[in-house]
Amino acid sequence: MTLSTQDVPSTRPYLIRALHEWCTDNGFSPYIAVQVDASVQVPMEFVKNGEIVLNVSADATGSLRLGNDFVEFKARFGGIPRDIVVPVDHVIAIYARENGQGMAFPAPSPKGEKPIGDTSPGAASIAVKALARGPGLHAVPRDGSAEEVFPEPSDSDPQPPDGPSRGPKLRRVK
């Protein structure tokens, strides 16, 4: 029996699990960027511009389940325990907080539900755009602001044959 394109399961939950495992195995903190609408169960007071970035490391979560349909876990927000439920198709990126390496995914298709809040780019969008630019990018909003940091090249970084890179420096987006 041959499966049609419609019958093939999404690769997204498998990639999320693989990148989560890679982060954990290498001592990094896995973060997920989530597009929030009515189907997402997160503390709405932490949603900015219809998006939220969640730390899904073992230290930050309890009962983490990276399923084929949902990412579910328990976490504390402002000291208050919460149950978090995110449909897998609403995960728009997973990346390592420490170095920004990870993967971005297409945003979910609209199903008549509007995103929560205004739709201007937030921290999650910044992370997704940063991931699209390539590895070595530090794209972690640590203080809730949307921030992109491009590290200075070090002597240990591979250099192109024509000399050191003159890549981007520090840039802050607010």
N, C-alpha and C positions, 0 to 999 in steps of 0.2 A: 504494500500500500504506500503510495506516495502522498506526502503531505503538501497541501497547497500553501502558498505564502501566508494566507490568513490563519492556517492551523499551526504554524510554527510558533512556539513560545518565544517571548521576548528574550534577548540576551542581557537586557539591563540588570535583572536581579543577580545573574551569574557574575557579571562584571563588577557589580557593587560588592558582592561577597569576596571576590578575588582581590579587589583593591583594598577592602577592609582588612583582609588577611595579610596582604603585603605590608600595609601600614603597621599593623600589630607586630608582625614578625621582625620588622626593622626598627621598632621602638618609636614609631611616629604616632601622632594622634589623628585618627581619621575623622574628618568633618564631612557632613553632607549639606549641600545647599538645596533648599526645598521651595518650590512654588506653592504658595498657600491659597487654597480656596475652601469651600464648605466641606469638602471630603477629607481634609487634613485635620487631625486632632493634635494641636500644639497650643501652648499658652499664647493666646492672641495678643497679649500685652507686649510680647517680644517680637511680633511680626512687624517688619518695616518694609513698606512698599510692596506688599504682597509676597514677601519672601522671608525666610528664616534660615540661619545657618546653625546646625546642630552638631555638637561634639558627640560622636558615637563610639568613643574609646571605652574600654572596659572600666576605667576609673570613673568615667562620667555617667555610665548607664548601669541599670540593673535589668536582668531578664531580657537582654537584647536578643531579638529574633529578626534575622535578615531573610525574610521569606520571599517567595516568588511573587506575591501580590502586595505585601505590606512590610514596612520596616516598623517594628514595634519594640518599645522599651519603656522603662521607668527611669525618670531623672528628676533632679531637684532644680527648680528655678526660683531664685530668691529664697531658698530654704524650704520651699513648698514642694512636696513630692507630686509628680504629675505622671499620668500615663500618656505616652506619645504614640500616635498611629499615623504613619505616612504611607499613602499608596505609592508603590514603587515607581509608577509613571510620573510622580510629582518630584522625584529626586532628579535635580537638574545637574548635579555634580557631586563627586566624591573626591577628596584630595587630602594629602598630608598637611597638617597645619604647619609643620616645621619647614617644609621646602616647597609647598604648593604643587607638588607633582600629583597627578590624578587624572580624572577623565570627566568631561562634560557631556551631557546628554541633551537631546531636544526637549524643549518644554512640552508639557502635556497638551494634547489637542483640546480645544475648548469644547465643552459638552453643555453649553448653555449656562455654565457657572462662571461668575466673574471672580477674578482674583480679589483677595482681601486687601483693602487699602488702595492707595494710588499706584499706578503702574510705572512710575519712573524708576530707573535702575537703582537697585539697592545693593547691599553687601553680597548677596548671592549672585546677582548679575555680574558684579565686578569679578567674583571668583570664577565664574564661567568664562568670561571674556579673557581673563588672565590665563586660564588653562588652555584656551584656544591658541594662545601665543606660543606655547611650548614649555618644556621643562626648565627647571632652574628658577622658576618664578615663585616668589613668595606672595601669596594672595590671600592672606588671612586677616579678616577684620577682627582684631583683638579687643578693641574698645567699643565695638558696635558701630563704628564709622566705616564707611567704605574706603578702604585703603589698599593701594597697590605698592609693593616695594620690589624694586629690581636690585638684586645684590650687585655690589661692585665685583668685577672679575678678580679672582685671586691667581697667584702664580701657579697653583695646582690645577686650575681650570685648563682644559685643552684649548690651545690657541690655533687659529687658522694659519695656514702657511704664510700669509702676508703680514703677520704680526698680531699684536694684541687687539682685542675687540674694542671698539669705541661704542659699545651698546648703550642703552638707556641708563640713566642714573635714577635717583630717588624721585618719585612722582606721587603726590598725594591727591586723591580725588575725593571731593566732599559734596 
